[in-house]
Amino acid sequence: MTISSSPTGKGIVLFQEKYVRRHWDDERELWYFSIIDIVEILTDSTNPRRYWSDLKMKLSKEGSEVYEKIVQLKMTAPDGKERVTDCFSTEDLLRVIQSIPSPKAEPFKIWLAKVGYERMEEMEDPELTFERAMRTYLQKGYSKEWINQRLKSIEIRKELTDEWRERGVEEGREFAILTDEITRAWSGKNVREYKQFKGLKKEGLRDHMTNLELVLNMLAEATTTEISKEKKPVTFDQNKKVAKRGGQIAGNARKEIEAETGEKIVSPKNAKELGGGDRKGLR
C-alpha cells in the first residue's frame, strides 16, 4: 500500500511496483492521479478503461458525490501521446477505492477505517493527537527538541483559530487569507511563496521550518491572538489588520535578530536538506 516518488521526476509515482501518472496543480496545491492507472493495478483488469466506465456509471446512478469530483487532465499515454484522462485528488481517490470490490483494495479500506477510528478517539481525548504527532515525527527522524517546538506551535495555532472562530472568521478561504497576512508580515513571503522558496508542494510548511523560523511564526500567531482578544475585531477587514499587526511584531524581531547575527532567518532549506535522515539541522 505504498506510494513513492518516481526517480524519473516526470509526474509519475511508483505504486506497488507499478507506475501511476499524476499531476501537480500549483493553484490548488493538490496532486491529481490517473484513476485508470489505479483501477488497472487494483483490479488486474484487462480493460481498465471499461471497468472504470462501468464503475463511473454506477457511482453516477447512486448519486455519489465523488462522481462530481472527476477532473479531466491531459497525461502521457503508454504510446507517448497526450490524452485526456479522468483524475482524482488524493482524498477523492481514496473514496473511489472504497467502491472497488478487490482484495488489493482491502488494505486501503482497512487503513481508512483505522484512521477514522483514531480521529474519533482523538475527538474524545485531544491529548492523543499530540501523542500520535510525537510518534510520527520521531519515526521521520526529527530531533526531540524540534518536535517539542513543533507541538507547541500546534497548540498556539489552535488558540489562534479558536479566536478567529470566535470573531466570525470562516474556515477555509478566510483562514488562509489571514494566515497569509501573518506569514507575509513576519517573513516577507506569503505561504505559497514561502513553500516555493523551500521547494515544497503539498508538504506542510511548518514541518520544514528551523527552530528559529518556528519560534518567530509562533510569536506572530500568539501575538495576533492576544491583539484580537484585546481589539475584538468585528469585520473581516479588521481581522486582516490584526493579523498583519501580529505578524509585523514578529517581523521586527526577525529583522533585529538578522541585524545582530548577520544571517537570514527565512531559510530556503527544507527538512531533508537541513538535517538529512536525523533532522539535526533543524535544531
N, C-alpha and C positions, 0 to 999 in steps of 0.2 A: 504494500500500500504506500510505496514511496514515490515521490515526485522530486526529481533533482535536475539541476541546471545542465543543459546540454553543452558539451565542450565546443560545439560549433558556433554558439552565440548567434544563431540565425532564427531566433524566435521559436525554438523547438525545445521541449523538455523530455527527459527520459522518464518513462512511467512503466514500472515493471518490465524493464529491459526493452521497451518499445517506445518509439518517438510519438509525441503528441505536439501538434502545431499550436502555437499560441501567439497572442498579440498584446502588446502593452499600450493601453490608452492613457496617454500622458495627461489629457484633460481631466478624465475621471479618476486617474490613478488606480486603474484596475487591470488585472490580467484577464484576457478572454481566451478560452480554449476551444478547439475544434471538437464538437460533440461527436462527429463521425469517427474521429480517431479513438475517442474514449469508448464508444459503442463497440468498435471493432475489437478492442482489447478485452473488454469485459464480457463480451458475448461469444467471441470466436466466430462470429457470423461471416459467411462467405459473401454476403451482400449487406454490409453495414448501412449503406445508404437506404436500402429498402427497409431494414429493421428500424432505423431512425424515423423514416417516413411514417411507418405504421405506429410507432410509439408517439410520435408528434400528433398524429390524428387522434390517438386515444387520449392524450393529455388535453387536446382541444375540446373533445366531446365531454370530458369530465369537468371542463371549466377550470382546469388547473391554472393558477396564477403564473406559474413558471413558464407556460407557453408564451405568455406575453413578453417574457424577458429575452427572447431569442434576439441575438444581434448578428446580422449578416456582414461578414468581413471577407475581403479578398486574401486568400492564402495560397501558397505554392502547393500544387497537387503533385502526386508522385511522378507525373510525366514532365514536371518542371514548369507547367503553365500556371498562371494566376487565375484562380477561380473563386467565386463567391461561395462561402460555406457557412452553415449555422454555427454560432459560437455562444458560449455562456461565460459569465463571470464565475469565479470560484464558488461563491455562495450558491448561485443558481445551478451550477454544475452538480454540486453535491445533492441538491434537491432532485435533480433529474435522475441521478444514480440510484436514489431510493426507489425509483419506479422501474428499475431494471431487474427482472427476476433471474439473477445469475449468481452462482456460487462465488464468482470472482468479485461480485459487488457486495457480498456479505461483510467482508472486513470493514468497508466504509460504513455500512449500516450499523454495525456493532460499535464502531468508533463514534459515530454521530450520537448514538444512544448514550454512550458513556459520557461524552462531552455535555450532552443535555442534562444528564443526571448530576454531573459535577456542578453545573451552573445553578441547578435548583438547590443543591446543598449550600452553595456559596450565598444564595439569596437568604437562606435561613441563618447562616453563620458567616458574615463577611470576612472574618479572620482567615477563613480557608482560602480566600482569594490571594492573600499575601503569602500564605504558606505554599500555595501552588506556584506563584510567581517566583518565590525564592528557589524552589526546586528546579524550575525551568531555567532560570538564569545560571544556576550552578552547573546544570547539565551542559549549558552552552559555553561554559568556561569563564564566566565573568568572575572577578575578584569579589570577596565578601564585602570589602569596603565600598566598591562601586554599587553592589546590589543594595546595601543599606541606603545609600544615597538615592538610588532609583525608586525604592519602595517609599521613601519619604516623599519623593516627587509625585508619586501616585496619590498619596494622601492629600497633599497640597492641591493637586489638580481637582480632586473630588470636592474639596471645600470650595474651590472657585466655581465649579459647575453647579454645585448646590446653591450658591449665592446667585448665579445667573438665572437659575430656575425661579428663585425667589423674586427676582426682578422682572420676570415675564419673558426672559430671552428664550427663544425656541431652539431645541436641539437640532443638530444638523447644520444647515447653512449658516444660521446666525452664530452658533458656537464657533464654527470655522472662521467666520469673519473676525470675531473678537480675538480668537487665538492668533490670527494673522496680525492684528493690530499690536498685540503684546509682543509677539516674536519679532516683528519688524522694528518696533521701538527699542528693544534691548540689543538685538543682534545686527540690525541693519538689513535683514532679509526677511521676507515672509516665509511661511512654512515650505511652500513648494521650492522657492529659490534656495532655501537652506538645505533641503533634501537633495536638490540637484548639485549643490556645492559639494556635498558629501558623496555624490554618486549613488544615491538611493532611489528606489522606485516605490514599491509598496511597503517597504520596511518602516517601522516606527522611528521617527526622528530621535526621540529621547533615548532609545536603545543604542544610539550611535554617538551620543554626546560624551565628552570627557567629564570628569568630576566637576571642573570649574564651569563648564557650559551648563551642566545640570543645576549647579548652585545658583547661577545667575537666572536661569529660567524659573527656578523655584522662587527666587526673590521677586521676579517680575509678577508671577501669578499670585503669590501670597500678598504682595503689596496691592495688587488690583483688587483682591478680595477685601482687604481692610478699607481701602478707599471707597469701594462700593457700599460696604456696610455703613460707612460714615455719611456718604453723599446720598445714598438711596436713589440712584437714577431711576427714572420712570420710563423714558423713551429709549429706543434702540440707539439713537444718536448719542444720547447721554451715556449709555453703556460703552459705546465706542470711545468716547473721550476719556472715561475712567480707565478702560483697558490700555489706551495709549499712554496715559499718565503713569500707570503702574509699570509699563514696560520701559518708559523713559527713565524712571528712577533706577532700575536695574541697568539700563544702558549707560547711565552716568557712572555707575560703579564699574562697569566694564571698561570704560574709557580711562578711568583713574588707574585701574589695575594695569592696563596696557601701557599707560604713561610711565608707571613705576618700573615695570618689568621689561618694557621694550618688545614684548611679544604679543601677537594677536591671539585672542582667546577663541574666537569663532574659527574652528579648525575644519579643513576640507577632508580630514581623515574620518573614516567610519570605523566601526568596532574591529573589523578584520585587520585593517591597516594599522590601527593604533596598538593592538596587542597580540596579533596572531591568534594562536589557539587558546592562550590563557587569559587574554584581555588585560594583562598587567599594565599596558599602556593607557588604560582608562583611568588609572589611579591619579 
